[in-house]
Amino acid sequence: MRPTLLLILASLIAGPALADPVAPTVHYPFDDISSGDSVEAVGTGLDLDLHANAAHASSPDLGAALGGSWDSDSVLALDGQNDYAHHGDDATFEPAQFTISVWVNIPNFGDCGDHHCSIVGKGNTDTANGYWLITNDSGVLRITIADNGPETELYGSTLTAGQWEHVVATYDGTTVTLYQDGSAVGSTAPSHGLSYGGEDFIVGSIVNRAFDLDGFVDELKLWTFAMSAGEVADLYGWYTDDDGDGFNATDDCDGDDGAIYPGAPELCDGIDNDCSGVVDDSVASEACNGVDDDCDGSVDEGFPDFDADGSADCVDADDDNDGDPDATDCADFDDTISTLEAEACNGIDDDCDGAIDEGFPDFDGDFAADCVDADDDNDGDPDVTDCADFDVLVSTLAVEVCDGDDENCDGLIDEGFPDFDVDGSADCVDADDDNDGDPDVTDCDDADASISTLAAEACNGIDDDCDTDVDEDFTDFDADGEADCVDADDDNDGDPDSSDCADFDPSISTLEAEVCNGIDDDCDGAVDEDSVDTDGDLVPDCLDEDDDDDGLTDSEEEELGTDPLDDDSDDDGLLDGEEEELGTDPLDDDSDDDGLLDGDEVDEDFVDTDPLDEDTDGDGIDDGQEVEDGTDPNDPDDPGPGDDDDATDDDDATDDDDAVDDDDAADDDDATDDDDVTDDDDVTDDDDDDTGVTDDDDSGSVILVEEVPEDCSCESSLAASPGAGLLALLVAAGFATCRRPRRAWSG
């Protein structure tokens, strides 16, 4: 019959309870630090031999880790290098059912041999018999049950490296279970049994495997039955102060009663409260605890009883008797405060909910309701002086800002801030700062009453009507967004209107170079200055249709082949235009080839012949020949020197009127008389030009007259003329001068 838990009254124990809740079959506390073996504590004599470097060490101390005065002098220390503790084959280690309990601390699972840490076992991995408890290199627990071939592996939870942990494995013949720190972490039912060979019982290694443990083992125990989950939990609690009174099973005489522990107050109750081994051995003076400490028959005498109900306050469940137990009552000695009361606004937690004046306004959120808060808005100005208790921006400490409020509580609003229209409302809050009837939200210039959405646009560079357009509908010649009325450079040519003589023509400015176009391009007041003006008519050639003013346009002259810059292309005394009108050839100075220039022929004061007829009088003699011969080319009846009226007749040079007759140069008709060159018909009379004469009293010769410029000799003028020899004689004799200049063409 399996053992049951031993419940021993503390009154029967002479000292602390050191025994296990259930006595183990074997127990290895590993406390023999001075011994070369690990002594079995139950007394079976099954001590463990220490192999290689296996030893007892003083740290890490299990007792210190468990937080009590655990009597743990040492632990088994293994280095993972073929170290272990073992005992030879013995039936004690081969139960049909078992519970194995052990405390283990493995600093680094990866340091164990062959990636596994063997804790304890009796088995053979080759023949697959027995049991062994190990972890892998990640710290995962595993128990193996083998039956000479068949084996079952049960995995549990993961241990924590470097920390003492309680591991229990149980097998009841059908089910194997793993526990960690008092709680089940895995269970399974193998389909086979459990059998053993002749192997050693080994701690820290296993037969045929290098699963050597690098870590520490303590408090190894073996029972020959399988504990229940509750018993395992009790066992863990036995080590770790299950009742929470600060003492584990080593020192606590009642591990299930947290009020009983070494040093607890001894009460007059028939129990060894202080684990001294004696009941009621040290009765003290009366304490307030609901117990007759001094065993005088009275309980808690001399201690306060607020509600005078005969139960001292220290043990009274409702000290103020307000119906609310002290456990929930937040004011045990005030019957107006309890969980049964309604909250009032008074700075007190009336209903004991942990909140004061909840449900009442607390403007500044400082947990003081406004009804009791001396400064509701927490602005530093007490409500008694603050003119706005619920506005942190308004107080006697605030600086006035422009917002329509009296921030500084001086009774004035927005004092010191601009009021453009002086309407008593500062601009910052005035809906119409300039009082122009247009609200600031639509008015684009709040400080100018002449500008608003109500105003008409004027041409002034300003958006008068607030439509975002400036001077719209007004002329903007250069389309630069600036109306001409305000644009300093209307045509955007770089020359300001103040100096530009053509504000609306970008090709004309003081920055332009003058070109020949009839326009003052450079704005200097002169038009086409420095341009050629051949005919001096103040119209430059580039614009003048008739550059030489000869009566023909330049284009006409181009067609005719005449020189548009020479009014008399053939130098015959006629303008090119006159010749075109007369029908003469402007490129031929003698169109009829009669030996006379066309200009001489049409000169009424010269020969006045037909320039298109070489024989004007039709007498068979070319006009030029007649001039050379001295006959009249316009008179067919003037035979000239070869006819009957030769020089010997009455009219010739030898007649009565010639130079040697009565009328010669010395008589009344000579050059000084009425008929000579000074008379009415001579060169000095009223009817001639004082340049020559052909009168009835003269020799009858034709006198050719031509004026020449001062810088031109008469000889050079006459050299090219037909009859030049005769003319030269006449000129030399004083009877003729050079021909006058050509006439200007009048069109």
C-alpha positions in Angstrom: 0.0 0.0 0.0 1.5 3.3 -1.1 2.4 5.8 1.6 0.1 8.7 2.3 0.9 12.3 3.2 1.9 12.6 6.9 0.0 15.3 8.7 1.7 15.9 11.9 0.5 18.4 14.5 3.0 21.1 15.3 2.2 20.5 19.0 3.8 17.0 18.7 7.0 18.2 17.0 10.0 19.1 19.0 11.5 21.2 16.2 11.2 22.4 12.5 9.7 20.0 10.0 12.6 18.7 8.0 11.0 15.6 6.5 9.6 15.3 3.0 5.8 15.4 2.7 6.3 11.7 1.5 9.5 10.0 2.4 11.5 9.0 -0.7 13.1 5.7 -1.4 16.5 7.2 -2.0 17.6 10.8 -1.5 20.8 12.5 -2.6 21.1 16.0 -1.1 24.7 16.4 -2.3 25.6 18.1 0.9 28.8 16.2 1.6 31.2 18.8 0.3 34.1 17.2 2.1 33.4 13.7 0.8 34.5 12.0 -2.3 31.1 10.3 -2.6 27.5 11.5 -2.7 25.9 10.0 0.4 22.4 8.6 0.1 20.5 10.4 3.0 17.7 7.8 3.6 20.1 5.2 4.8 20.1 2.6 2.0 23.8 2.8 1.6 23.4 3.4 -2.1 26.0 6.2 -2.1 27.1 7.6 -5.5 30.7 7.5 -6.7 32.0 10.7 -8.3 33.7 10.1 -11.7 36.5 12.2 -13.2 36.0 15.9 -12.2 32.6 15.5 -10.7 32.6 17.3 -7.4 30.5 19.0 -4.7 30.4 22.8 -5.0 29.1 25.5 -2.7 27.5 27.5 -5.5 25.2 28.1 -7.0 23.4 27.6 -3.7 19.9 26.1 -4.1 18.8 27.3 -0.6 19.7 30.9 -1.5 17.7 30.6 -4.7 14.6 29.3 -2.8 14.7 32.2 -0.5 14.8 30.5 2.9 17.2 29.0 5.4 17.4 25.8 3.3 20.1 23.5 4.6 22.0 23.0 1.4 25.7 22.9 2.0 26.7 22.0 -1.5 25.5 20.9 -5.0 26.8 18.3 -7.5 29.0 20.2 -10.1 29.7 18.6 -13.5 31.8 20.1 -16.3 30.4 18.1 -19.3 33.8 16.3 -19.9 33.0 12.7 -18.9 32.0 13.8 -15.3 29.2 12.1 -13.6 28.0 10.4 -10.3 26.9 6.8 -10.4 26.1 3.6 -8.6 26.2 0.0 -9.9 23.2 -2.0 -10.9 20.7 -2.3 -8.0 17.0 -3.3 -8.0 16.3 -0.2 -5.9 16.8 1.9 -9.0 14.5 -0.4 -11.1 10.9 0.2 -9.8 7.9 -0.8 -11.9 6.5 2.7 -11.1 8.6 5.7 -10.1 8.7 9.4 -9.3 12.0 11.2 -9.8 12.5 14.7 -8.3 15.6 16.8 -9.0 16.7 20.4 -9.0 18.9 21.3 -11.9 20.7 24.4 -13.1 22.3 24.4 -16.6 24.2 27.6 -17.5 24.5 26.8 -21.2 22.7 23.9 -22.8 25.0 24.0 -25.8 28.0 23.2 -23.6 26.8 19.7 -22.8 28.3 16.7 -24.5 27.0 15.8 -28.0 24.2 18.4 -27.9 22.3 16.8 -25.0 22.4 17.3 -21.2 21.8 14.0 -19.3 20.3 14.7 -15.9 19.6 11.2 -14.4 18.8 7.7 -15.7 19.2 4.0 -15.5 19.1 2.6 -19.0 21.0 1.7 -22.2 20.3 3.6 -25.4 21.7 0.8 -27.5 19.6 -2.0 -26.1 16.8 0.4 -25.5 15.8 -0.4 -21.9 15.2 1.5 -18.7 14.6 5.3 -18.4 16.7 8.5 -18.8 15.8 12.2 -18.2 17.7 14.7 -20.4 17.4 18.0 -22.3 18.5 18.9 -25.8 20.9 21.8 -26.6 17.9 24.2 -26.5 16.9 23.1 -23.0 13.8 21.2 -23.9 13.0 18.4 -21.3 12.7 14.8 -22.4 11.9 11.5 -20.6 12.5 8.2 -22.3 10.8 4.9 -21.3 12.2 1.8 -23.0 11.3 -1.9 -23.0 14.3 -3.8 -24.5 13.6 -2.3 -27.9 10.4 -0.3 -28.0 10.8 3.1 -26.5 8.7 6.2 -25.9 10.0 9.8 -25.8 8.0 12.5 -24.0 9.0 16.1 -24.5 8.1 18.8 -22.0 8.8 22.5 -21.7 12.0 24.4 -22.1 14.2 25.1 -19.0 15.7 28.5 -18.4 19.5 28.6 -18.7 21.4 29.5 -15.6 18.4 29.2 -13.3 17.4 26.5 -10.7 14.3 24.6 -11.8 12.4 21.8 -10.2 11.9 18.8 -12.6 9.7 15.8 -11.8 9.1 12.7 -14.0 6.5 10.0 -13.0 5.5 6.7 -14.4 2.5 4.7 -13.1 2.9 1.7 -15.3 0.7 3.1 -18.1 1.4 6.9 -18.2 4.5 8.9 -18.1 4.3 12.6 -17.1 6.8 15.5 -16.9 6.5 18.4 -14.4 8.4 21.7 -14.3 8.2 23.9 -11.1 5.2 22.0 -9.8 3.1 22.1 -13.0 2.6 19.3 -15.6 4.2 20.1 -18.9 3.6 16.9 -20.8 2.1 13.4 -20.5 1.8 10.3 -22.7 0.8 6.6 -22.4 3.4 4.3 -24.0 2.2 1.2 -25.8 4.8 -0.9 -24.1 6.1 -1.6 -20.7 9.4 -0.8 -18.8 12.3 -3.2 -18.5 15.8 -3.0 -17.2 19.3 -4.4 -18.0 22.3 -4.4 -15.8 23.3 -0.8 -16.3 24.5 1.7 -13.6 22.3 4.3 -12.0 24.0 7.5 -13.4 23.6 11.3 -12.6 25.0 13.6 -15.3 25.5 11.1 -18.1 24.1 7.9 -19.7 25.4 4.6 -20.8 26.8 4.4 -24.4 26.3 8.2 -25.0 28.5 11.2 -24.4 25.5 13.2 -23.1 27.6 14.6 -20.3 26.0 17.4 -18.2 27.7 20.7 -17.9 25.9 22.2 -14.9 24.6 21.6 -11.4 22.3 19.0 -9.7 20.8 19.1 -6.2 18.1 17.3 -4.1 17.8 14.2 -6.3 15.0 11.9 -4.9 13.4 8.6 -6.1 10.1 7.2 -5.1 8.9 3.8 -6.1 5.4 5.0 -7.0 4.0 7.8 -9.2 2.9 10.9 -7.4 -0.3 12.6 -8.4 -0.3 16.2 -9.8 -1.4 17.5 -6.4 1.4 15.7 -4.6 4.0 17.1 -7.1 2.6 20.6 -6.5 2.8 20.0 -2.7 6.4 18.8 -3.1 7.3 21.9 -5.1 5.6 24.1 -2.5 7.4 22.2 0.3 10.6 23.5 -1.2 9.4 27.0 -2.1 7.2 28.2 0.9 3.8 27.1 -0.3 1.8 29.0 2.3 3.6 32.3 1.5 4.7 33.1 5.1 8.4 33.5 4.1 9.6 30.1 5.3 10.0 26.9 3.3 9.7 23.4 4.6 13.1 23.5 6.2 11.9 25.9 8.9 8.1 26.2 8.7 6.3 23.9 11.1 3.1 24.3 9.1 3.7 24.7 5.5 0.0 25.1 4.8 -0.8 27.9 7.3 0.8 31.2 6.5 0.0 32.4 10.1 2.3 29.7 11.5 6.0 30.1 11.0 9.1 30.7 13.1 8.8 33.9 15.1 5.0 34.3 14.6 3.1 35.8 17.5 2.1 33.1 19.9 -1.6 33.1 20.5 -3.8 31.7 23.3 -5.3 29.2 20.9 -3.8 25.8 21.7 -1.4 26.0 18.6 2.3 26.4 18.4 2.0 29.6 16.3 5.7 30.5 16.5 7.1 27.0 15.7 8.9 26.9 18.9 7.7 23.4 19.7 5.6 24.5 22.6 1.9 25.5 22.5 1.0 28.9 24.0 4.5 29.0 25.5 5.0 32.7 25.3 1.7 34.4 25.9 2.1 38.1 25.5 0.1 41.1 26.6 -3.2 41.6 25.0 -3.0 42.5 21.3 -5.8 43.9 19.1 -6.4 40.8 17.0 -9.7 39.4 18.1 -7.9 36.9 20.3 -7.7 36.6 24.1 -3.9 37.0 23.9 -3.4 37.2 27.6 -5.9 34.4 28.3 -7.9 36.6 30.7 -11.2 35.8 29.2 -11.5 39.2 27.4 -10.8 39.9 23.8 -9.0 43.1 22.7 -9.7 44.8 25.9 -8.3 48.4 26.0 -8.4 48.9 22.2 -10.6 51.5 20.4 -14.2 50.5 19.5 -15.4 53.5 17.4 -19.0 52.4 17.0 -19.1 50.9 20.6 -20.4 47.7 19.3 -18.2 45.6 21.5 -15.8 44.6 18.7 -12.5 46.5 18.7 -11.8 48.5 15.5 -8.8 46.3 14.7 -11.1 43.3 14.2 -14.5 45.1 13.6 -15.6 44.5 10.0 -17.5 47.9 10.1 -15.8 50.3 12.4 -18.3 53.2 11.9 -21.3 50.9 11.6 -22.5 52.7 8.4 -23.4 49.4 6.7 -20.3 49.5 4.5 -17.6 47.0 5.6 -14.1 48.4 6.3 -12.9 46.3 3.4 -14.7 48.6 1.0 -15.3 51.7 3.2 -12.7 54.3 2.5 -13.4 56.1 5.7 -13.8 53.5 8.5 -14.4 56.2 11.1 -16.9 58.5 9.2 -20.4 57.1 8.8 -21.1 59.8 6.2 -18.6 58.3 3.8 -19.0 54.9 2.3 -19.7 53.0 -0.9 -23.3 53.5 0.0 -23.2 57.3 -0.1 -23.9 59.5 -3.1 -21.0 61.7 -4.2 -21.3 65.4 -3.3 -19.2 68.3 -4.5 -17.1 69.0 -1.4 -13.6 67.9 -2.1 -14.2 64.5 -0.5 -14.5 61.0 -1.9 -18.0 60.5 -0.5 -18.8 57.2 -2.3 -15.4 55.6 -1.9 -14.8 55.0 -5.5 -11.3 56.5 -5.4 -12.4 59.7 -7.2 -13.2 63.0 -5.5 -16.2 65.0 -6.7 -16.5 62.8 -9.9 -19.3 63.9 -12.1 -18.9 67.5 -11.2 -17.2 70.0 -13.5 -13.5 70.2 -13.3 -12.6 72.8 -16.0 -8.8 72.6 -15.7 -8.6 68.8 -15.1 -6.6 69.2 -11.9 -8.9 66.7 -10.1 -10.3 69.6 -8.0 -13.9 70.2 -9.0 -14.7 73.8 -9.8 -17.0 74.0 -6.7 -13.9 73.7 -4.5 -11.1 74.8 -6.8 -9.7 78.2 -5.9 -8.5 78.7 -9.5 -10.8 76.9 -11.8 -8.8 77.5 -15.0 -5.4 77.0 -13.3 -4.1 80.3 -14.8 -2.4 81.4 -11.6 -5.1 84.1 -10.9 -7.5 83.1 -8.1 -11.2 83.1 -9.1 -11.8 86.0 -6.7 -9.7 88.4 -9.0 -10.0 86.5 -12.3 -12.7 88.0 -14.5 -13.0 84.8 -16.5 -12.7 81.8 -14.2 -12.9 79.3 -17.1 -10.5 80.9 -19.5 -6.8 80.4 -19.0 -6.0 83.2 -21.4 -7.9 85.8 -19.4 -6.7 86.9 -16.0 -5.1 89.9 -14.2 -1.8 88.3 -15.0 -2.4 88.1 -18.8 -1.2 90.6 -21.4 -3.9 92.2 -23.4 -4.1 90.9 -27.0 -6.2 92.1 -29.8 -9.1 89.7 -30.0 -12.2 91.4 -28.7 -11.7 90.2 -25.1 -10.6 91.9 -21.9 -7.6 89.6 -21.3 -6.1 91.5 -18.4 -9.4 92.0 -16.6 -9.0 95.8 -16.5 -12.5 96.5 -17.9 -11.2 97.6 -21.3 -11.2 95.6 -24.5 -8.2 95.7 -26.9 -6.9 98.9 -25.5 -3.7 100.2 -27.3 -4.4 98.4 -30.5 -5.1 100.2 -33.9 -8.6 101.3 -34.7 -8.3 102.6 -38.3 -11.9 103.9 -38.7 -12.1 105.0 -35.0 -15.4 103.2 -34.5 -14.4 101.8 -31.1 -13.7 98.3 -32.4 -10.0 97.5 -32.9 -9.0 96.4 -36.4 -8.2 92.9 -35.3 -11.9 92.3 -34.6 -13.6 95.0 -36.7 -15.4 93.3 -39.5 -14.9 96.5 -41.7 -11.7 98.2 -40.6 -12.0 101.1 -43.1 -15.7 101.4 -42.7 -16.2 101.5 -46.5 -19.2 99.2 -46.4 -17.2 96.2 -47.7 -16.4 93.6 -45.0 -12.7 92.8 -44.5 -13.4 89.2 -45.7 -14.1 90.6 -49.2 -12.3 93.9 -49.0 -8.8 93.5 -50.5 -7.5 96.6 -48.7 -8.9 96.9 -45.2 -7.1 100.1 -44.5 -8.2 102.1 -47.6 -11.8 103.2 -47.9 -11.3 104.0 -51.6 -10.6 100.3 -52.3 -13.3 97.7 -52.0 -15.6 95.3 -53.9 -18.0 98.3 -54.1 -15.6 100.6 -55.8 -15.2 101.2 -59.6 -11.9 100.3 -61.1 -9.7 103.3 -62.1 -6.5 103.3 -64.1 -4.0 103.8 -61.3 -2.1 100.6 -60.8 -4.4 99.5 -58.0 -7.0 96.8 -57.8 -9.7 99.3 -56.8 -12.7 96.9 -57.1 -10.9 93.9 -55.4 -11.4 91.5 -58.2 -7.7 90.5 -58.2 -7.2 92.3 -61.5 -5.4 95.6 -61.7 -6.7 98.3 -64.1 -8.6 95.6 -66.1 -10.4 97.0 -69.2 -7.8 99.7 -69.6 -5.4 99.7 -72.5 -2.2 97.7 -71.9 -0.3 98.1 -75.2 2.6 95.7 -74.4 0.3 93.2 -72.6 2.7 93.2 -69.6 -0.1 93.2 -67.1 0.5 96.9 -66.5 -2.0 99.4 -68.0 -0.6 102.1 -70.1 -1.7 104.8 -67.7 0.7 103.5 -65.1 3.2 101.6 -67.3 6.5 103.5 -67.3 7.4 101.9 -70.6 4.1 101.3 -72.6 5.7 99.5 -75.5 8.2 97.6 -73.3 11.2 98.6 -75.5 13.5 99.5 -72.6 13.1 103.2 -73.2 10.8 104.9 -70.6 7.9 106.8 -71.9 9.5 110.0 -70.5 12.2 109.8 -73.1 10.6 107.6 -75.8 9.1 109.7 -78.6 6.7 106.8 -79.6 5.3 105.2 -76.5 3.4 102.6 -78.5 6.0 101.6 -81.0 8.7 99.3 -79.6 10.8 99.9 -82.8 11.1 103.6 -82.0 13.1 104.8 -78.9 16.2 106.6 -77.8 17.8 103.1 -77.8 17.2 102.5 -81.5 19.6 103.3 -84.3 18.2 105.7 -87.0 17.3 103.9 -90.2 16.1 105.4 -93.4 12.3 105.0 -93.2 10.8 108.5 -92.9 10.6 108.1 -89.1 12.6 109.5 -86.3 13.7 106.1 -85.0 16.1 107.3 -82.4 13.9 110.1 -81.0 16.5 112.9 -81.6 14.0 115.1 -83.4 15.5 114.5 -86.8 14.1 112.1 -89.4 16.5 110.0 -91.4 19.5 112.2 -90.5 22.7 111.1 -92.3 20.7 109.4 -95.0 21.5 110.4 -98.6 19.2 113.0 -100.2 20.5 113.3 -103.8 18.1 116.0 -105.0 18.1 117.9 -101.7 14.3 117.9 -101.4 14.5 116.8 -97.8 13.2 113.4 -98.7 16.0 110.8 -98.4 16.7 108.6 -101.4 15.4 105.5 -99.5 12.0 107.1 -99.5 12.1 109.5 -102.5 10.5 108.0 -105.6 12.5 110.4 -107.8 16.0 110.6 -106.1 17.4 113.1 -108.8 14.1 115.1 -109.2 14.3 114.7 -113.0 10.6 114.0 -113.4 11.1 110.2 -113.7 10.6 107.8 -110.8 13.6 105.6 -109.9 11.7 102.5 -111.1 11.0 104.2 -114.4 14.6 105.1 -114.8 15.6 101.5 -114.0 13.3 100.4 -116.9 14.8 103.1 -119.2 18.3 102.5 -118.2 18.9 106.1 -117.1 20.8 107.0 -113.9 18.2 107.5 -111.1 20.8 109.7 -109.3 21.6 112.0 -112.3 18.8 114.2 -113.5 20.5 114.5 -116.9 21.8 111.1 -117.7 23.2 112.1 -121.1 24.3 115.6 -120.1 22.4 117.2 -123.0 20.9 120.0 -121.0 17.5 118.3 -120.7 16.3 116.5 -117.6 15.6 112.9 -118.1 11.9 113.5 -117.5 11.8 116.4 -120.1 13.3 114.1 -122.6 10.7 111.4 -121.8 8.0 114.0 -122.3 9.5 115.4 -125.5 10.2 112.0 -126.9 14.0 112.5 -127.0 16.4 109.8 -125.9 17.5 110.6 -122.3 20.6 108.4 -122.9 21.6 110.2 -126.2 22.6 113.9 -126.0 21.8 114.3 -129.7 18.6 112.4 -130.3 18.4 113.4 -134.1 22.1 113.3 -134.7 22.1 116.8 -136.2 25.2 117.9 -134.3 23.3 119.9 -131.7 22.6 118.9 -128.1 18.9 118.1 -127.4 18.9 120.8 -124.7 20.3 123.4 -127.1 17.7 122.6 -129.7 14.7 123.2 -127.3 16.2 126.3 -125.8 14.0 129.2 -127.1 16.8 131.6 -126.3 19.3 129.5 -128.2 18.6 127.8 -131.5 15.1 126.6 -130.6 15.2 123.8 -133.2 13.4 120.4 -133.1 15.6 117.9 -131.2 13.8 115.1 -133.0 14.4 116.6 -136.6 17.9 116.9 -137.8 16.7 119.6 -140.4 14.2 121.7 -138.6 13.5 124.1 -141.5 13.7 121.4 -144.1 16.2 123.2 -146.2 18.3 120.2 -146.6 21.0 121.3 -144.2 21.3 119.7 -140.8 20.5 122.1 -138.0 24.0 121.7 -136.5 25.6 122.5 -139.9 23.5 125.6 -140.2 24.5 126.8 -136.8 28.1 126.1 -137.8 27.6 127.9 -141.1 25.9 130.8 -139.4 22.5 130.3 -141.2 19.2 130.1 -139.4 18.2 126.4 -138.9 14.6 127.6 -138.5 14.5 129.6 -141.8 14.6 127.6 -145.0 15.1 130.8 -146.9 18.3 131.7 -145.1 20.9 130.3 -147.6 23.8 131.1 -145.4 27.1 132.5 -146.6 26.9 130.8 -150.0 23.6 132.3 -151.3 22.8 135.7 -153.0 22.7 137.5 -149.7 26.3 137.0 -149.1 28.6 139.3 -147.3 28.6 141.8 -150.0 25.0 142.6 -150.0 23.3 145.3 -148.2 23.0 143.2 -145.1 26.4 141.7 -145.0 29.4 142.9 -143.2 30.4 145.2 -146.1 27.0 146.9 -146.6 26.0 150.2 -145.3 25.5 148.7 -141.9 28.6 146.7 -141.6 31.5 147.5 -139.5 33.1 149.8 -142.0 30.1 151.7 -143.3 28.4 154.6 -141.9 27.0 152.4 -139.3 30.2 150.6 -138.3 31.6 150.6 -134.9 32.6 154.3 -135.2 29.4 155.6 -136.7 26.0 156.1 -135.2 25.1 152.4 -135.7 28.3 151.0 -134.3 28.7 149.4 -130.9 28.0 152.7 -129.3 25.2 154.0 -131.5 21.6 153.3 -131.5 22.0 150.3 -133.9 25.1 148.8 -132.6 25.6 146.5 -129.8 24.4 149.1 -127.4 21.2 149.9 -129.2 17.8 148.4 -128.7 18.8 145.3 -130.5 22.3 144.8 -129.4 23.6 143.0 -126.5 23.2 146.0 -124.2 19.7 147.0 -125.2 16.5 146.3 -123.4 15.6 143.3 -125.6 18.6 141.1 -125.2 20.4 139.4 -122.4 23.6 141.4 -122.9 25.2 138.2 -124.0 24.9 138.6 -127.8 22.4 139.7 -130.5 21.3 138.9 -134.0 19.7 142.0 -135.3 18.8 143.4 -138.7 21.7 145.7 -138.5 24.3 143.1 -137.6 26.2 140.9 -139.8 23.3 138.4 -139.9 25.1 135.7 -138.0 23.4 133.5 -135.3 24.9 134.4 -131.9 25.0 131.5 -129.4 25.0 132.5 -125.9 25.7 130.2 -122.8 26.5 131.0 -119.3 29.0 128.8 -117.5 29.9 128.6 -113.8 32.8 130.6 -112.6 34.9 127.5 -112.3 34.2 126.4 -115.9 35.8 128.0 -119.0 33.8 128.8 -122.1 36.2 126.8 -124.2 35.5 123.7 -122.2 31.7 124.3 -122.6 31.9 124.8 -126.3 34.4 122.1 -127.2 31.9 119.4 -127.7 29.4 121.5 -129.6 28.8 121.3 -133.4 30.1 124.5 -135.0 32.4 124.9 -132.2 35.0 126.7 -134.3 32.5 129.4 -135.4 31.3 129.8 -131.8 34.8 130.1 -130.6 35.4 132.9 -133.1 32.3 134.7 -132.0 33.2 134.4 -128.4 36.7 135.6 -129.1 35.4 138.6 -131.0 33.0 139.4 -128.2 29.9 138.7 -130.1 28.9 135.6 -128.0 29.2 134.1 -124.6 28.7 130.6 -123.1 25.3 129.1 -122.9 23.2 129.6 -119.8 22.6 126.7 -117.3 20.0 124.1 -118.0 16.6 124.8 -116.9 15.2 123.0 -113.9 12.5 120.5 -114.7 9.1 121.5 -113.5 7.3 118.5 -114.6 
